[in-house]
Amino acid sequence: MTFTEKRWFKVMVAIILFLLIVFLLNKNQFLLVPVVVLIQTIFLPFVVAGILYYLCRPLVTFLEKRKTPRWIAILAAYAAIILFGYGIVKLVAPAINDQLETFIDNLPAMVSTVIDWVKYIQENRSAFPDFVQDAILTASEDIEARIQNNVGNIASGILSVFGVIGGFINTLFGLVLVPFILFYMLKDSGRFAPSVTKFFPTARRENVLHILKDIDKTIATYIQGQMIVSLIVGILLYIGYLIIGLNYSLVLAVFGMFTNVIPFLGPYIAVIPAILVALFQDPVMVLYVGIIMLVAQQIEGNIISPNIMGKSLNIHPLTIIVLILTAGNLAGLIGVIFVIPAYSIVKVLVVNLVKLYKSK
């Protein structure tokens, strides 16, 4: 075997070429502008359609196994989505709307209570130690300065409304594409993997097909499992909030259900508004809210997630923290939400490539 035919040499050459391509693209970023615009345009509709695809696929597969034609199975999946949406609108939305209206009606009283607390602290500043007095004074001056500085931003804020409207229209147009994208995903999903394998040598097609199946299983496990787990957590929170008589229990439970999709940080984000509401309602209730959240997370972490999602996405908590912090700094909330499935896909690729490398 010659020097250039050795495996480690080929790997080094591949790494150098990859780094060279990244360097050249970084120096000529204008070449990536059309690609970035295209990705930004299709990202949201494809993500929504992809999530719906993995939620609808079990139903379509189940019906096809019962000798149901694929197009009828797809129509049944669409009907299930419509019925679910109709049920949410008719049953849940009115209750959420009522609680939000109540919250808006009570908001002035809450603001007044906060103002009374601030006034009380300021009037009794002398009762606190000197370092606390200095901190209170500094905080008051900082708040006042922020208010004055933000007054000048009102005009720019009004102008930015037009940008928000334009963004909303673009988002709405993108969401209109979701049913069409979803239809073709459900209709032609079986052709995707074989089409991809055609770009590889015949000897490697079986390996590529295996990797694609592993990636597909990982994504399906994450999306389906996360949706089920979040729904159960929302129900647990709602039952707990009802038991202690917490105001706006449905709104807070729905908020907790949605934030549960954020890895690691979701439960902490969900408990903040619940604690604030409990603080205004009855300070003792803050303890009850903390207990409910703790119980719900223990049930979710030790019973629900292991049985629904299994160990296919087994990631060390320290790794999750590092990934979330990095993704949050690079891409904000979107990065935090998608970093775990992205990491899981990369993990599947690396594990399979290492196996192929060792099998040579």
C-alpha positions as semicolon CSV with decimal commas, in nm:
position;residue;x (nm);y (nm);z (nm)
1;M;0,000;0,000;0,000
2;T;0,144;0,336;-0,103
3;F;0,160;0,640;0,124
4;T;-0,131;0,816;-0,049
5;E;-0,353;0,508;-0,021
6;K;-0,337;0,492;0,356
7;R;-0,661;0,563;0,537
8;W;-0,531;0,832;0,772
9;F;-0,386;1,025;0,477
10;K;-0,722;1,025;0,296
11;V;-0,896;1,148;0,612
12;M;-0,644;1,431;0,655
13;V;-0,688;1,536;0,292
14;A;-1,067;1,538;0,333
15;I;-1,042;1,754;0,647
16;I;-0,804;1,999;0,475
17;L;-1,033;2,028;0,172
18;F;-1,334;2,088;0,396
19;L;-1,154;2,362;0,591
20;L;-1,038;2,518;0,264
21;I;-1,395;2,530;0,132
22;V;-1,517;2,689;0,457
23;F;-1,234;2,948;0,435
24;L;-1,315;3,037;0,074
25;L;-1,686;3,069;0,146
26;N;-1,611;3,294;0,444
27;K;-1,402;3,519;0,218
28;N;-1,676;3,529;-0,047
29;Q;-1,990;3,548;0,163
30;F;-2,183;3,726;-0,113
31;L;-2,203;3,391;-0,291
32;L;-2,409;3,254;0,000
33;V;-2,668;3,535;0,004
34;P;-2,914;3,364;-0,238
35;V;-2,877;3,037;-0,048
36;V;-2,942;3,210;0,288
37;V;-3,251;3,388;0,149
38;L;-3,383;3,059;0,010
39;I;-3,330;2,880;0,341
40;Q;-3,500;3,162;0,536
41;T;-3,796;3,148;0,298
42;I;-3,859;2,774;0,312
43;F;-3,738;2,704;0,666
44;L;-4,064;2,762;0,857
45;P;-4,306;2,582;0,620
46;F;-4,072;2,284;0,587
47;V;-4,020;2,260;0,965
48;V;-4,397;2,277;1,034
49;A;-4,468;2,027;0,756
50;G;-4,190;1,801;0,884
51;I;-4,333;1,800;1,237
52;L;-4,681;1,723;1,104
53;Y;-4,535;1,453;0,881
54;Y;-4,385;1,262;1,173
55;L;-4,706;1,305;1,371
56;C;-4,926;1,185;1,083
57;R;-4,703;0,907;0,953
58;P;-4,803;0,649;1,219
59;L;-5,168;0,691;1,120
60;V;-5,091;0,666;0,747
61;T;-4,874;0,358;0,804
62;F;-5,141;0,198;1,021
63;L;-5,410;0,247;0,756
64;E;-5,185;0,125;0,474
65;K;-5,119;-0,197;0,665
66;R;-5,499;-0,245;0,666
67;K;-5,499;-0,236;0,282
68;T;-5,614;0,127;0,269
69;P;-5,494;0,315;-0,042
70;R;-5,225;0,571;0,039
71;W;-5,423;0,872;-0,085
72;I;-5,717;0,777;0,141
73;A;-5,478;0,731;0,435
74;I;-5,335;1,079;0,367
75;L;-5,684;1,228;0,354
76;A;-5,759;1,057;0,686
77;A;-5,448;1,219;0,834
78;Y;-5,562;1,560;0,707
79;A;-5,907;1,496;0,856
80;A;-5,746;1,409;1,191
81;I;-5,549;1,736;1,187
82;I;-5,861;1,938;1,105
83;L;-6,068;1,765;1,375
84;F;-5,792;1,820;1,631
85;G;-5,767;2,188;1,539
86;Y;-6,146;2,224;1,550
87;G;-6,157;2,063;1,894
88;I;-5,889;2,299;2,024
89;V;-6,073;2,602;1,885
90;K;-6,413;2,495;2,021
91;L;-6,312;2,354;2,359
92;V;-5,983;2,504;2,473
93;A;-5,962;2,842;2,301
94;P;-6,274;2,993;2,467
95;A;-6,149;2,902;2,815
96;I;-5,805;3,048;2,737
97;N;-5,968;3,362;2,600
98;D;-6,178;3,405;2,916
99;Q;-5,875;3,364;3,141
100;L;-5,674;3,611;2,933
101;E;-5,956;3,866;2,952
102;T;-5,966;3,821;3,328
103;F;-5,590;3,864;3,345
104;I;-5,608;4,186;3,140
105;D;-5,886;4,317;3,367
106;N;-5,675;4,242;3,676
107;L;-5,352;4,374;3,528
108;P;-5,400;4,734;3,653
109;A;-5,445;4,604;4,008
110;M;-5,127;4,397;3,975
111;V;-4,933;4,696;3,845
112;S;-5,071;4,906;4,130
113;T;-4,956;4,643;4,379
114;V;-4,604;4,647;4,234
115;I;-4,597;5,026;4,252
116;D;-4,707;5,010;4,616
117;W;-4,424;4,764;4,690
118;V;-4,170;4,994;4,526
119;K;-4,300;5,296;4,717
120;Y;-4,293;5,104;5,042
121;I;-3,933;4,997;4,987
122;Q;-3,830;5,350;4,897
123;E;-4,007;5,505;5,195
124;N;-3,852;5,251;5,436
125;R;-3,505;5,257;5,286
126;S;-3,354;5,375;5,612
127;A;-3,454;5,049;5,781
128;F;-3,218;4,852;5,555
129;P;-2,837;4,828;5,585
130;D;-2,630;5,089;5,398
131;F;-2,530;4,857;5,112
132;V;-2,896;4,765;5,055
133;Q;-2,992;5,135;5,052
134;D;-2,726;5,203;4,789
135;A;-2,850;4,911;4,579
136;I;-3,212;5,035;4,600
137;L;-3,109;5,388;4,502
138;T;-2,897;5,262;4,210
139;A;-3,179;5,039;4,087
140;S;-3,432;5,325;4,104
141;E;-3,202;5,558;3,910
142;D;-3,135;5,286;3,652
143;I;-3,506;5,222;3,598
144;E;-3,573;5,596;3,561
145;A;-3,286;5,633;3,311
146;R;-3,412;5,338;3,106
147;I;-3,761;5,486;3,089
148;Q;-3,625;5,822;2,971
149;N;-3,400;5,662;2,710
150;N;-3,682;5,449;2,572
151;V;-3,913;5,745;2,524
152;G;-3,710;5,845;2,221
153;N;-3,758;5,502;2,069
154;I;-4,135;5,532;2,040
155;A;-4,121;5,675;1,688
156;S;-3,889;5,402;1,565
157;G;-4,110;5,147;1,739
158;I;-4,414;5,275;1,550
159;L;-4,223;5,252;1,221
160;S;-4,114;4,898;1,302
161;V;-4,481;4,794;1,316
162;F;-4,485;4,799;0,936
163;G;-4,190;4,560;0,934
164;V;-4,376;4,331;1,173
165;I;-4,682;4,338;0,948
166;G;-4,466;4,251;0,648
167;G;-4,304;3,965;0,838
168;F;-4,647;3,838;0,943
169;I;-4,765;3,836;0,582
170;N;-4,456;3,643;0,474
171;T;-4,507;3,395;0,759
172;L;-4,874;3,352;0,670
173;F;-4,784;3,290;0,306
174;G;-4,525;3,034;0,416
175;L;-4,777;2,851;0,633
176;V;-5,017;2,829;0,337
177;L;-4,757;2,609;0,170
178;V;-4,753;2,363;0,462
179;P;-5,048;2,144;0,347
180;F;-4,893;2,102;0,001
181;I;-4,547;2,020;0,138
182;L;-4,701;1,779;0,389
183;F;-4,897;1,602;0,114
184;Y;-4,587;1,528;-0,092
185;M;-4,391;1,426;0,217
186;L;-4,657;1,169;0,305
187;K;-4,700;1,060;-0,057
188;D;-4,335;1,025;-0,163
189;S;-4,151;0,964;0,166
190;G;-4,068;0,606;0,063
191;R;-3,876;0,730;-0,240
192;F;-3,645;0,967;-0,053
193;A;-3,389;0,720;0,085
194;P;-3,352;0,517;-0,238
195;S;-3,307;0,843;-0,433
196;V;-3,027;0,955;-0,202
197;T;-2,843;0,622;-0,220
198;K;-2,812;0,657;-0,601
199;F;-2,545;0,924;-0,545
200;F;-2,319;0,670;-0,372
201;P;-2,125;0,371;-0,505
202;T;-2,319;0,046;-0,519
203;A;-2,103;-0,109;-0,247
204;R;-2,197;0,171;-0,005
205;R;-2,568;0,206;-0,076
206;E;-2,673;-0,043;0,189
207;N;-2,469;0,144;0,451
208;V;-2,612;0,479;0,345
209;L;-2,965;0,339;0,359
210;H;-2,898;0,212;0,712
211;I;-2,772;0,556;0,821
212;L;-3,077;0,730;0,671
213;K;-3,308;0,488;0,852
214;D;-3,130;0,559;1,182
215;I;-3,162;0,935;1,127
216;D;-3,529;0,897;1,039
217;K;-3,590;0,690;1,353
218;T;-3,406;0,947;1,568
219;I;-3,610;1,240;1,434
220;A;-3,937;1,047;1,463
221;T;-3,860;0,944;1,820
222;Y;-3,776;1,300;1,921
223;I;-4,075;1,474;1,757
224;Q;-4,341;1,217;1,847
225;G;-4,203;1,161;2,196
226;Q;-4,158;1,532;2,269
227;M;-4,514;1,613;2,164
228;I;-4,662;1,336;2,378
229;V;-4,444;1,423;2,678
230;S;-4,526;1,795;2,652
231;L;-4,900;1,718;2,631
232;I;-4,885;1,498;2,941
233;V;-4,681;1,759;3,131
234;G;-4,939;2,024;3,040
235;I;-5,220;1,801;3,168
236;L;-5,032;1,731;3,493
237;L;-4,971;2,103;3,549
238;Y;-5,335;2,185;3,476
239;I;-5,459;1,925;3,727
240;G;-5,214;2,051;3,987
241;Y;-5,306;2,416;3,935
242;L;-5,675;2,329;3,958
243;I;-5,620;2,143;4,287
244;I;-5,453;2,444;4,453
245;G;-5,699;2,688;4,293
246;L;-5,440;2,892;4,101
247;N;-5,580;3,166;3,880
248;Y;-5,535;3,136;3,501
249;S;-5,457;2,766;3,548
250;L;-5,534;2,668;3,186
251;V;-5,325;2,949;3,036
252;L;-5,032;2,868;3,263
253;A;-5,059;2,494;3,189
254;V;-5,067;2,555;2,812
255;F;-4,766;2,783;2,850
256;G;-4,587;2,510;3,043
257;M;-4,677;2,257;2,775
258;F;-4,522;2,468;2,498
259;T;-4,208;2,560;2,692
260;N;-4,148;2,194;2,770
261;V;-4,019;2,148;2,415
262;I;-3,719;2,364;2,513
263;P;-3,460;2,121;2,650
264;F;-3,350;2,167;3,011
265;L;-3,465;2,531;3,035
266;G;-3,833;2,466;2,957
267;P;-3,950;2,381;3,313
268;Y;-3,773;2,684;3,460
269;I;-3,930;2,915;3,202
270;A;-4,273;2,760;3,261
271;V;-4,267;2,812;3,638
272;I;-4,186;3,186;3,629
273;P;-4,532;3,319;3,530
274;A;-4,699;3,063;3,760
275;I;-4,492;3,188;4,056
276;L;-4,573;3,552;3,972
277;V;-4,947;3,477;3,955
278;A;-4,929;3,282;4,282
279;L;-4,739;3,568;4,444
280;F;-5,019;3,813;4,364
281;Q;-5,293;3,567;4,455
282;D;-5,145;3,432;4,781
283;P;-4,773;3,423;4,868
284;V;-4,817;3,081;5,032
285;M;-4,925;2,947;4,692
286;V;-4,573;2,998;4,557
287;L;-4,467;2,695;4,761
288;Y;-4,753;2,488;4,618
289;V;-4,662;2,590;4,261
290;G;-4,301;2,486;4,322
291;I;-4,413;2,149;4,456
292;I;-4,645;2,090;4,159
293;M;-4,372;2,175;3,910
294;L;-4,124;1,952;4,094
295;V;-4,367;1,659;4,103
296;A;-4,457;1,704;3,734
297;Q;-4,092;1,711;3,630
298;Q;-4,007;1,406;3,841
299;I;-4,293;1,212;3,683
300;E;-4,188;1,330;3,338
301;G;-3,818;1,258;3,386
302;N;-3,846;0,922;3,561
303;I;-4,165;0,768;3,422
304;I;-4,302;0,937;3,109
305;S;-3,991;1,017;2,900
306;P;-3,810;0,685;2,960
307;N;-4,118;0,487;2,855
308;I;-4,213;0,705;2,556
309;M;-3,878;0,819;2,416
310;G;-3,664;0,537;2,554
311;K;-3,286;0,574;2,550
312;S;-3,244;0,646;2,180
313;L;-3,175;1,013;2,260
314;N;-2,975;0,946;2,574
315;I;-2,763;1,262;2,613
316;H;-2,570;1,358;2,925
317;P;-2,716;1,663;3,109
318;L;-2,379;1,844;3,094
319;T;-2,375;1,798;2,716
320;I;-2,729;1,941;2,697
321;I;-2,627;2,249;2,898
322;V;-2,323;2,314;2,676
323;L;-2,529;2,266;2,359
324;I;-2,805;2,498;2,478
325;L;-2,565;2,774;2,585
326;T;-2,377;2,754;2,256
327;A;-2,688;2,737;2,037
328;G;-2,853;3,019;2,232
329;N;-2,558;3,249;2,168
330;L;-2,536;3,155;1,801
331;A;-2,903;3,135;1,697
332;G;-3,120;3,247;1,989
333;L;-3,440;3,064;2,078
334;I;-3,453;2,879;1,744
335;G;-3,110;2,735;1,815
336;V;-3,210;2,629;2,167
337;I;-3,516;2,442;2,037
338;F;-3,344;2,264;1,748
339;V;-2,998;2,199;1,892
340;I;-3,086;1,866;2,058
341;P;-3,238;1,698;1,749
342;A;-2,954;1,840;1,537
343;Y;-2,698;1,700;1,781
344;S;-2,879;1,364;1,780
345;I;-2,859;1,349;1,399
346;V;-2,488;1,436;1,403
347;K;-2,436;1,173;1,672
348;V;-2,604;0,908;1,455
349;L;-2,386;1,006;1,157
350;V;-2,065;0,997;1,359
351;V;-2,144;0,662;1,523
352;N;-2,228;0,499;1,191
353;L;-1,926;0,647;1,012
354;V;-1,696;0,525;1,288
355;K;-1,844;0,175;1,256
356;L;-1,784;0,183;0,879
357;Y;-1,429;0,305;0,932
358;K;-1,352;0,027;1,179
359;S;-1,513;-0,240;0,959
360;K;-1,272;-0,175;0,674
